[in-house]
Amino acid sequence: MTTTFKCRLAFAALVISFGVGPRETAAQSVNQIGAWDGLVLSPVGALTPVARDPGDLAPGGNELSLRYSRWSYDPDDAVHDDLGVTWSHGLGIARAQLSLTGAYELVECPTCSAWVSGGLDVQSTLWDHGFARTDRRPIRMGIGVRVSLGGAKYLGPEGSTAGSAAVTVPIDIGLPLLRASSLCASIAPGFGYGHVTGSDFAAGEFLPMIGAAVSWTVASRVGVNVGVQRIVIAGGPTQVGAALSWKLRAAGPARP
């Protein structure tokens, strides 16, 4: 283990149980580091966002996304990988969408085991506006609110757990391109509560977080997405990721 990778948690129990966490600095508290762990081990923090057209939350529409994210502190640190699958469904109520995610996190250190996690997101569009174009496919901009809940379990002998809850405000823009393709961009600031629990300790707190993503959708069906995300804490890394999405049912016509 390199000197930049080891001893990144505030106390020895977290080092042994998790093997992850931002570098310890004087500006961090034990609860802040516990919050970072709880968020980054749950899907809301483990996986970077997926950008969507704000007019694309069709009632009954379904989408499946294969997602990958990674993070490290510097070139000398090991790369930590997150793999996830997300299914999203348009609820048809308050322009809302429900998403369910399962994820597997590979924390790279000599004594670390993997984590498995699951999460639930509900997103509703608060404001959506189309800017008219001559080709009848408007540029759309929208603002929404997303509520996320998640949990994770360590597969090592300690049996530690992590949990999270977050509220973010996605700001999305969708730009139609030729042949039923589109380019979408999203930025999502918010706050999250993370918590970790072991056999003889518990720590948690609220932290700000922000994510951004850009996606390209082809033939209104297949989307390629790249994104970044940061849970804001001193010494914490920025995650980068990608996703591949399929719309299993075509979205309804865009609202004027």
N, C-alpha and C positions, 0 to 999 in steps of 0.2 A: 504494500500500500504506500503510495507516495505521500510525502509530507504535506502536500496541498490537499490531499483527500481525507486524511485521518483527522480525528478529533474535531469534527465540525459541529457537534452539538454541545449544548450547555452543560450537560451532566452525563456521567458515564452510563447510566441506564439507557438513555436514548441512543448513545453510540452503539452499545451492544445490541439493542433491539431493532434499530432502524438502519443504521449505517448511512443515513441520508440527513441532509439539513444544511442550511447556509452556514458559512464560516462564522464562528462565534466572534462577536465584537462587543465593545462596551455598550453600544446602543441597543443591544438585544436583551430581552428578558427571556426567562425559561418559557413563559406562556406564549410569547411571540414565536419562539422556535417551535413549540408544540403546535401552534396555529399553522405555521408554514408546512410542517410535516402533515398535519391532518388534511390540508387542502391539496398538497401536491400528491398525496397518496390516493385521493379520491378523483373520480373522472373530471370533476369541475376544474381541478387544477392540474391533473396529470396530462390532459389532452388539450391541445390548442383549439381555438374556436373554428367553426365552419361558417363561411360567409354564405348568405342566402339572399335571393331577391325578396324585398319586402312585400311584393304582391304575390308571392308564391306559396302562401300558407292556405292551400285549397282544402275545403272540407273533404275528408275521406282520403286525401292524398297520403301516400306512404313513401318513405325514402330510407334506404339502407346505406350506411357509410362505414367504410373501413378506415380506421384512423391510426396514425403513428406520430409519436412525439419523442423528443430526446432533449437532454440537457446535460451540461457539465460546467464546471467552474472555470476552467482554463485548459490549455493544451496538454497539461500534465495530468489532468484528472481523467478518470474513467468516464465513459459515456453511459448514461442511464436511459433505458428505453422503456416506452409505454406503448402498448398495443391495445386497441379497443375496437368494438363494434357498436354502432348506434343505430337504432330503429326509431324513426320519427313518423308521427301520424297527425294529420290535421283534424282537429276536434270539431270544427264547425261552430264553435261557441266563442264569442268575443275574439274572433280571428286568432285562435289559440292553437298551439302545436305542442303535443306531448312527445318527449324523447326518452328512451330507455337505453342505457349504456352498460356494457360489461367490459372490463379492462384487466390487463395483466401487466404488472410493472416489474421490470428486471433491474434491481438495484445492484450495481456492480461493485462488490468488495469481497475480500477473501472469506469472510464469515457471514455474509448476508444471504438470505433467502428471498424469494419473490413475494409479491403481494398480489392478491386478487381483490377486485373492487367492483362496485356497481353504483349506478347513479340514475336519478330521475330529474328531468328538466321540464318545466312548463313555461312556454313563452307566449306572450300576447302582444299584438301590435296596437300601440296606443295612438299612433298617427301615421298615415300613409298618404302620399300624394304622388300623382303621375304628372310629368311634364310632357305635354303633347309634342309629337313628332309627325312629320309628314308621312312616314311609313306605317303609322297607326300602332306602333309598338313604343309606348312611352317610356322615358326614363323614370324610374320610380325611386323615391326616397322614403324611408320610414324610421320610426323610433319605437322601440318596444321595451318590454320589461321581461326578464327571465329569472325565474326562481329555481334554484338547483339544490338537491339533497343528495348526499352520497355517503358511502361507507366502504371500508377496506379491512381486510384481515391478513395478517402476516402468516406466511406458510412455514415459518421456522418454529422451533420448540417453545419460544416464549409466548406464542399465541396472542400477541399484541393486536390492538384494533385502532382504527382511525375513523373519524367522521367529519362531515362538513355540511355547511349550508351557506348559500351565497345568493345575492341579488345583484344582477348586472343589468345594464341598460344598453342593449345593442342599437347602434346607429348604422343603418344599412343604406346602400345605394345600388341599384341595378341598372346596367347600361346594355340595352339590346344591341346585338351585332348581327351580322348576316346569317342567313340560313338557320334560323331558329336557335342561334347560339347567343350567349349573353355573358357579360363580365360583371361580377358583383364584388363589392368591398364592404367590410364591416369593421367597426371599432366598438369595443364593449368594455367600458369602465364599470367598476362596481366594488362591492365589499363582500368578504367571505369570513365565515367563522370556521376555524379548524380546531380539531381536538384529537389528541392521542392518549391512549390508555394502555398501561401494562399491568403486570401483576402487583407492582408496588408503587406506581406513580401515575399521574394524570396531569396534562397541561393543555391549555387552549386559550384562544383569544380571537379578536377580529383583526383582519388585515385588509388593506386596499389591494385591488388587483385590476389588471387591464390586459385585454387581449385584442388582437387585430388579425384579419384574414382577407385574402383575395381568392376568388374562385372563378373558373371558366367552365360554363355549362355548354355542352354540345348537343344539338338536336333536342333541346328541352328535356334531356334524359340523364346524361352522364356528366358528372361534374368533377373537376380536378381542383383541389384546394390546397393552399399553403398558408400557414399562420404562425404567429408568435404570441407568447403570453408571459406575463411576469406577475408573480405574487410579491408585493412590494415589502421588502425587508432588507435591512442593511446586509450586504454581502451575498444576497440571494441571486441565483442565476436567471437568465432568460431562456425559456423553452422555445424550441422551433419544432414545427410539425407539418404534416401533410395528410390529406384525406382523399379518398376516391368514393364518390357517391353515385347511387343509382336511384332514379325516381321509379318506383314500382307501379305507380299509377300516375298518368299524366295530370298535371295541375290544370285546374279550370281556367277559363279565359281571364286575362288580367282585367282588373277593374279600371274604368276610365279615370 
